[in-house]
Amino acid sequence: MTDMTATIKRIAKKAGYSKADIAAGIAFHDRKNRLANPPGSFDKAGRFHADERTESVVHARRPSRAYPYSEMKAARTADHCAELFGATPLHAKRICKALESDGTDLKTILKEVRTAPPAPA
């Protein structure tokens, strides 16, 4: 873990992001920037089939010879990573954006998490 990641984790926790939000954001950053690949396999025709069956992957087009990486592309999205970790997609995107920034305005990127007001009794 780099110093930047540790700093982002610290700021995100103070802003109200959950551990799931932070983990999803880091996973999304790694997949988006090709530092990690989604688990899956290739068939004989070179089509990728993702092992993680989330709504994003299930609703993506089926891999074909013309579009062999459709499930891989779906498995690299913020919605997919957020669903894997039980996080909010917007929070995962903000964590990713903070990881990609130069570190000068992290508190602006990692806005306070808004919680819903309590329901009237």
Secondary structure as GFF3:
##gff-version 3
##sequence-region A 1 121
A	DSSP	alpha_helix	3	15	.	.	.	ID=ss1
A	DSSP	alpha_helix	19	32	.	.	.	ID=ss2
A	DSSP	beta_strand	40	42	.	.	.	ID=ss3
A	DSSP	beta_strand	48	50	.	.	.	ID=ss4
A	DSSP	alpha_helix	55	58	.	.	.	ID=ss5
A	DSSP	alpha_helix	70	74	.	.	.	ID=ss6
A	DSSP	alpha_helix	78	85	.	.	.	ID=ss7
A	DSSP	alpha_helix	89	100	.	.	.	ID=ss8
A	DSSP	alpha_helix	106	109	.	.	.	ID=ss9
###
